[in-house]
Amino acid sequence: MVKIVSGALGGPKYMTNLKMVFPVVNMIPSGVPAFMDFDKIEKEGLISVTNQVAKIIKIIKEAKQDLPIIP
């Protein structure tokens, strides 16, 4: 995994563009608040973050089912 320092400066669009250029590289942005919906958190509480993470984990798990096992 590659940490993208100052990922918040470019925001989600920057990360999407990087992922298009480097599709096989696993990336994680620093400056995560740029990627969070604080209005939703204020309305629904932190459970909204938990639910979003659960959805992402499910998507990743489903995507991995179709991949070959890498030793």
C-alpha positions in Angstrom: 0.0 0.0 0.0 1.2 3.5 -0.9 0.3 6.4 1.4 -0.5 9.5 -0.7 0.7 12.4 1.4 -1.5 15.4 1.2 -4.3 13.5 -0.5 -6.7 16.0 0.9 -5.2 18.8 -1.3 -6.5 17.1 -4.4 -9.4 15.4 -2.8 -11.3 12.4 -4.0 -11.0 13.4 -7.7 -7.2 13.5 -7.3 -7.2 10.0 -5.9 -9.5 8.8 -8.7 -7.1 10.1 -11.3 -4.1 8.5 -9.6 -6.0 5.2 -9.5 -6.7 5.4 -13.2 -3.0 5.9 -13.9 -1.8 3.3 -11.4 -4.7 0.8 -11.3 -2.7 -2.0 -9.6 -1.3 0.2 -6.8 -3.2 0.1 -3.5 -3.3 3.7 -2.2 -4.5 5.3 1.0 -4.8 9.1 1.2 -3.6 11.2 4.2 -5.9 14.0 5.1 -9.0 11.8 5.2 -11.4 14.6 6.3 -11.6 15.7 2.7 -13.2 12.4 2.0 -15.8 12.4 4.8 -19.4 13.7 4.7 -19.5 15.7 8.0 -23.2 16.7 7.4 -24.1 13.0 7.3 -22.1 12.3 10.4 -23.8 15.2 12.2 -27.2 13.9 11.2 -26.7 10.1 11.7 -23.7 10.0 14.1 -20.5 7.9 13.7 -22.6 4.9 12.7 -22.8 6.4 9.2 -19.0 6.0 9.0 -19.2 2.4 10.3 -21.9 1.6 7.7 -19.9 3.2 4.8 -16.8 1.2 5.8 -18.8 -2.0 6.0 -20.1 -1.4 2.4 -16.6 -0.8 1.2 -15.3 -4.0 2.8 -18.2 -5.9 1.3 -17.4 -4.5 -2.2 -13.7 -5.4 -1.8 -14.6 -8.9 -0.6 -16.9 -9.6 -3.5 -14.3 -8.2 -6.0 -11.6 -10.5 -4.5 -13.7 -13.6 -5.1 -13.1 -13.4 -8.8 -9.4 -12.8 -8.5 -6.8 -15.6 -8.8 -4.9 -16.5 -5.6 -1.5 -14.9 -5.5 1.1 -16.7 -3.5 
